[in-house]
Amino acid sequence: AVKVLTTLRNHWKKTTFGVCLLSWGGNWLYGRHCDNLLRRAACQEAQAFGNQLIPSSMPLKKATVFLNPAACKGKARNLFEKNAAPILHLSGLDVTVVKTDYEGQAKKLLELMENTDLIIIAGGDGTVQEVLQELADANVNLLSSCVQAVFSKIPIGFIPLGKTCTLSHTLYPESTNQVQHITNATLAILKGETVPLDVLQIKGEKEQPVFAVTGLRWGSYRDAGVKVSKYWYLGPLKTKAAHFFSTFKEWPQKHQAALMYLGPTERPPEEPEEKPSRPPLYVRLYRRLRLYWSSPPKEIPQEVTLEDWEELKLSTIELSIATRNRQLDLTRTEDFMDICIEADTVSKGQFVNRGSQKMCDPHMCPEGSQCIQASRCILQLPEGTEGSFGIDNEEYEAMPVEVKLLPRKLRFFCDPRMREQMLHAAVQ
């Protein structure tokens, strides 16, 4: 023992390195063991769903999984197969996996929608938008029906595998363990609780509409945020560095635009999920004939007049148009989106500090900003305006756009604890 201690003391550098290596290896092995325990517990819970008896005449529920293998720096496929796929298969679902790794899948996706009971999107914010967009692009004449008819009826599950997964903050409890976060999200799909989410339809003058579940950003914070990765060599200082170097441009950075908007709309009563049984054919024919002969001619719906629009000239450092999905209120009586117009009088120090905060919460609306609630808006940009929009963390060329709120158009599976928490907060 004395010789061993003497040897360790004489070779203290090697001893220190060995102790650090053993500590790291032990911690890594313990982490792997804990992850395996989480997977095992989740699979056992999923097995309980798979063991439930169903009538022989009832077909298995079909689930279509849209997996983006490129998410999370190419690790998404491995994360899905290790953590989510076993749970889905053990639950008794008939699972079809579609990889969204090439363009032109829209027609195929639309065909799959005709024979599926639920949709599962495995990826990040970009994957959610890509699936919505490809389904909408499948038939230009059915843009609205793709969202209203298809997505309103088919519930959607979201498995967070990407770098940015904004929806997971609304749908699932926070977790620092990635395996636990993924397994919780997959089990939430099996439990069947859903919440309605809003969608933004963003349409340029000539472009096809883009659909977003989070929102649109245009301004200096967004432009600086996309350059953070270029300063990777600065480690934890890369975010502040990106915003600091962006102040070397023309300062103050002002974005000029004109905004027209309509106020919130009253929320209609929600339709019951369980529909009554369909009456016989002769009864339906009789009702239609009676309705046709007795009903007065339909009134032409009133168009929105110019007097209904509010108009505003703005100069801002950043403009954001966001849904209320992050602060979901299941009992509110009005439908609207939040428009945040930030003051253009911030100092360089404030810009750097606030930029770091916006990396965590991109649609935060700081004090001193002008906040507007609207159901529809038109953003007019001066001719020759350069730059880009960030729509659900995806980059698009900045141009004049019309943004329309489609309230409660998607039903997403959520953790029952989160739904209960939303209802409890609304009562208080």
N, C-alpha and C positions, 0 to 999 in steps of 0.2 A: 504493500500500500504506500509505503514511504517512497519507494522508487517511482511508482506511478505518479504520485503528487509532485516529485522532483522533476520528472520528465515533462509533466504538464506545465510546471512553472518555467522551466527552461525554454519551452516552445510555446510561449503564451500567445503569440500571434496565431499559430495554427489552432491552438486550443480555443481561442475566441471565435475564430472562423467556424470551427467544428460545432461549437455550442450554438451559434447563430443558425447554422445550417440544420442542425437537429431540431431546434425550436421551430423553425419555419416548416420543416417537413412534418413534425408532429402536429402543428396547427393545421396544415393542409389536409393531412389524413383525418383529423377530427372533423374538419369541415365537410369532407367527402362522406364521412360516416353520418353526420347530421342530415345532409342532403338525402342520403339513401333512406333514412328513417322517415323523412317528410314524404318522399315518393311512395314508400310502402304504406304509410297511413292514408295517403290520398287514394291509392289503388284499392285499399280495403273499403274505403267509403264508396268508391265508384262501383265496386263489386256488389254492394247492397242494391244499387239501382239495377244492375244487370241481372240480379237474381229474382227480381219482381216478375210474377207471372202475368202474361198477357193472353187474351183470347187468340185462338188459332186463326181466326179470320182477320185479325188486326195485323197489318204489315209492320215491319220494323221502321222506326223513325229514321229518316235519311238526313244526314248532315253533310253539307258541302263545305270543306275547309279550303280557304284561299291562303296559301302559305307563300310568303316572300322569302326565299332562301338567302337573298342578299342583305336582309335586315341584320342589325347588330354585327356589322362588319363580317358578314358571311357565316355567323354562328347560329342563325335562326333555325336552320333545318335540324341541326344537332340538338338544340334546346327543345324544339318541338317533339322530336322523336323520343327523347329521354324523359321528358317531364309531362307532356300533354297527351301524346298519342296513346300510351297505355291506358290512361284514364278514360279516354273516349271509347276505346275498343272494349274495355271491361264493362262499360255502362250499358252495352247492348245496342248502341247506335250503329247504323249502317253508314260508315264514314267513307267519303270520297275526297281525296286530297288533290287540289289543283294548284300547281306552282305558277305564280304570277311573275315569271322571269323572262317573258317575251311579249312583244306587242302583238296586237291583232287578235286578242283572245275574246273580244267582246261577244261575237256571235256564239262561241262555245259557252261562255258564261251564261248568256241569256237562255240557251237551251237547258242548261243545268237547273236554272231557277224553276223550270216547270215541274221538276220532279224532286224537290227538296223540301224538307219540313223546317230546317233551320240553317242559317249561314253562320260560319265561323271564320273570322278574319284573324290570321296569325301573322303578326308583324308589328309595325309602328304606325305613326300618323300617316306617313306616305302610303302605306299599304291600304289603310282604310279609304283614303281618298282615291287611290288607284282603282279599287274594286267598284266604288260608287261611280267613278267616271267611265270605266269600261262598260259597265252595264247600261249607263245612260247613252253612251255613244253607239251601242249596238243598233239602235234605230233612232235616227234623228227625229222622226215624227212621233216617237213615243217617249220623249225625254221626261215629260211630267209623269206619265203613267209608270215609267220604270221606278220612279221614286215613290209615287203615291200608291200605285196598285201593288207593286211587287214588295217593296220594302216595308210598307205599312202593315202588311199581313204576315210576312215572314220575320220571325225574331232573329236578331243578330247577336252572336257571341264575339267577344274580342279577347284574344290571348296576347298579352303584351310581350313582344319579342324584340321590338325595335329600340333604337337609341332614344327616341322621343315617343312617349306613349301618353299623350295628354288625357285621353279618355279614361285611363286606368285610375286617375285621381278621383273621378266621379263614381266609377263602377265598383271599385274594390278598395279594401282597407290598405293603408300604407304598410309597406314591408321592406326592410333593408335586405332581406334574403331573396335572391332572384328565383330560386327554385320554389320557395313558398309562395311568391307572388304569382308565378305561372300556374302552380297547382291550385291555388285558391280561385284564380280566374276560370280554370277549366271546370272545377267543381261547381262554380256558380252557374255555369251553363246547364249542368245537369239538374240543379235545384229548381230552375224554371222561373225565378222571379225576374220581371222585366221593368224597365222604366222608359218613358217616351223621351226622345231627344229631338231637338230642333236641327234643321239643316239650313244653310245659306246657299241660295242659288246666285252665282256671280256671273254676269253676262257682259261681255264686251260688245263693241259695235258690230263686229263681223265674226267673232269667235263663238264657238259652241259654249254653252254654260259650263261652269266649273262648280262642283258641289263641295261644301266644307261643313264639317261638324264643329270646328273650333272657331275659325274666323280668319280675317284678313288684316295684315299689317303693312303699313307703308311709311317709311321714315328712316331716320338716322340710326336709331337703336337696332332696327332689323338689319340695316346694311353693315353695321359694325359687328353684329352677332354672327353673321355668316363667315366672317374673316377670323374668328377666334381660333379655328383649327390651324391656321397658318403660323400661329405663334406657339405651337405645341412645345417647343424647346424651352419655353419659359415656365413650364409646369403650372402651378396654381396661380401664377400671375398673368397667364395668357389672356384671360377675359378682360382684365383691367388694361392690359397692353393694347388689345385690339381697339378698345374704346378711346384710349388715350391717343393713339396714333391717328385715329379718325378725326380728332379735333384739329389736326394740322391742315385739314382742308379749309375751305371757306367757312368762316365762323362769324356769327352764329349760322347754323345750318337750318334754313327755313324751307318748308314745302308749301307752296301756294296751291290752292284748289278752290272750287265752288261745290257746295253740297246742297242738294235738295232732298227733303225727307218727309215721310208721313209718320204720324204718331202711332202708338200702340193700338192693337186691335183687340176687341173683346173676345175672350176664349169661349168657344161654344161648348156645350156639355159633351163629355166624352161618351162615345158610343159603347154600349155593353159589349164585352168580348164574346159572350155566348149568344149566338144568333138563334132565333126560334126556328123550329123545323119548317121545311119548305112545304107549302100547301100543294094539293094535287094540281095537275095541269089545267083541268076545266075551271077550277076556282081561280087560278091566275089569269086565264083568258077572260073570264067574266069580270074580274076586278079591273083589268086594263081597259076593256070596252066601256065599262061604266064610268071609269075615270076620264076616258077620252071624250065621251059625249056630255058629261056633266061639268067638267072643269072649264073655267074661263081661260081665254088665251093667256099665255105666260107673259109676264112683264119683262121687258128688256132690262137687264141689270144696269144700274147707273155707272157710268165711267167716272174715274177719278178726275176731277177738274183741276185746273191750274191753281185755283184758289185754295185747294186742300193742301198743297205742298208748302212747306216752310223752306226758305232759301237762306243760305249762309255762306259768306266769303270767309275763308280761313287761311291762317298762316300758322303752321305748326312744325314742331320738331319731329312728331310722329302721330299718325292717325291709325286707330285700330277699330275694326268693326267685328264684334264677337257675339257668339250665341250665349245663352244663359246656361249652357250645359255644365260649366264648371261650378256654378252656384244653383244647382237644380232645385226648383221649388215645385213640388207636385200639386200644390193647392192654389197657385196664383190664378187670378181671374183675367189677366191680360197677357197677350203674347207680344214680345218685342225682342229686338237685339240691342246691344249696348254699343254706342259710338263714343269713343274717347278721343278728344282733340287736346293734345298736350301743348302747354305753353311753349313758345319758342324763345323764352327769355332765360333759360337755364344757364348756369355757369359751366365751365369746363369740368370743374371738380364734381358738381352735381351730375353732370352727364356721365362721367366715369363710374361714380357710385351707383347711380340708378341703372346704368347698363348692366352691372353685375346682378342687380335684383331682377331685371327683366329676363335674364338667362334662365332663372328659375320659374318665373311667372310672366311669360311674354305679354299677356293681355292685362297686366295690372294697370290701373288708372291712378296716377299719382295725384296728390293734393295740388290744387290750382289748375287742374285740367277741366275742360268743359265736357260734361257727360250728357248724352242725348239718348233717349229711348225711342226707337223707331221700328216700324214693321217693314219699311221699304225705303231705299235711298238711291240717289244717283250721284256719283262722284265724277265731276268734270275736272280734268287736268289741263293746264295751259298747253298750248301747242309746242311741241318740241321737248316735252318733259321726258327726262331719262330716269333710269333706275328700275327697280323691280318691286313687285308685291311679294309678300310671303303669305300664302294661302295654305293653312294647315301645315306650316313648316316646309312647304314646297315653293320653289321660286317661279314666278310668272312675270312677264314683261308688264311694266306699269302702263296703263291706258285708261281712258274713261270707261267706267263700268256702272251697271245697275245691280244692286244687291237686294235680293228679295228674301224675306224670311218664310220658310216653309215649316210652320210650327208642328211639333210632335209627329214628324213623318217617319222616324225610325224607332223601333223598339229594340233596346239592347238588354241582354241579360246582365244582371248585377248581383252582387253579393246581398243576400237577404238582410244582413246587418246594416249595410249602407242604405237600403231602402227604408228600413225601420228608423234609421237615424235621420233621414230626410223628412219623414212624416212627423217625427218627434220635434224636429226643429221648426217645422211649419206650424205645429200646434202652439208652441211657445211664442 
